[in-house]
Amino acid sequence: MNYDCIIVGGGIAGLQAAIQLGRYSSHRVLVIDSGYGRSTLCHQYHNILGFPDGISGEELRRLGRSEATKLGTEFVEGKAVKAAKRAELFDIQVDAGSVYSSKTLLLATGLTDRFPKLDGLQACLGNSVYVCPDCDGYEVQDRSTVVMGAGKAGASMALILSARTDQLVYVNHERSEVPDELIVKLREKGIGYKEAAISEIITGEWGCFEGVRLADGHVVRAERGFLAFGSNHVHSELAEQLGVHLLHNKHIETHPRSKMTNVENVWVAGDLGAHAEQATVAMGEGAMSAIWIHKVLTGMKTKEPQL
């Protein structure tokens, strides 16, 4: 169970890294995949070259896993729960108890968006409800939109989206505090504000957002929705166990070229890193990490520096 590289995370960044490493045809690579993450929830990724009509996260994962497997990458289903450095190897333990070891390690564990469990919401993710204004602000252009969120995070998202549409309502689902200066800005932009719990997502066809019903029975109709609850969970636990430096928000800053962390031979790619949380950026970081992992592994094998 010794590998040249272990990739923790079978999402978009991890799979792109696995494909890149597989194409060198000289490394034994293992991907540990929990089978759950942002890419399993998003029904349609947009803004990706070659997919003008969008592509689901599940389909991207299926294609990526198939390609990586053909290139020799091995996969293990499970959640990595422990990471430790032992001499020149990294040991990764999964929740079933098995331990896998490697010379290099790529953490592509991503993050989990925080949002309430509401009937109908999950079917809308990526179809008509979004989380990233850079990825999907285009999808709400000139459309009536409800921002479902909490406190400052939701108000800030509504203000960002006001550049896209003047038909905005912010529903502060958790009724948490919004700074007075943001309330003033919401009014100046003509953004509606409701401090009330959402009881139901109103949908038409599957995945088609049509608005929200509030706890008091009031209905807010809209064509699109955005989530902004803040305090997303960044899956940096393994990195922390290895002594990787975490930023105040639990994301990780890496070397701008190699994507290596402050811990030698530990790389980070995708939403775990400090960057714009876009699928295409995750792909790029996965590829760049793999290129530098290859350089380091080649140096280990030849005993000559390759950097």
Sequence and secondary structure as in RCSB ss.txt:
>XXXX:A:sequence
MNYDCIIVGGGIAGLQAAIQLGRYSSHRVLVIDSGYGRSTLCHQYHNILGFPDGISGEELRRLGRSEATKLGTEF
VEGKAVKAAKRAELFDIQVDAGSVYSSKTLLLATGLTDRFPKLDGLQACLGNSVYVCPDCDGYEVQDRSTVVMGA
GKAGASMALILSARTDQLVYVNHERSEVPDELIVKLREKGIGYKEAAISEIITGEWGCFEGVRLADGHVVRAERG
FLAFGSNHVHSELAEQLGVHLLHNKHIETHPRSKMTNVENVWVAGDLGAHAEQATVAMGEGAMSAIWIHKVLTGM
KTKEPQL
>XXXX:A:secstr
 EEEEEEE  SHHHHHHHHHHHTTSS  EEEEE S SHHHH S B S TT TT B HHHHHHHHHHHHHHTT EE
EES EEEEEEETTEEEEEETTS EEEEEEEEE   EE      TTHHHHBTTTEES HHHHGGGGTTS EEEEE 
HHHHHHHHHHHTTT S EEEEETT     HHHHHHHHHTT EEE   EEEEEESSTT EEEEEETTS EEE SEE
EEE    EE  HHHHHTT    TTS B   TTT B SSTTEEE GGGBSS   HHHHHHHHHHHHHHHHHHHHHH
HHTS   
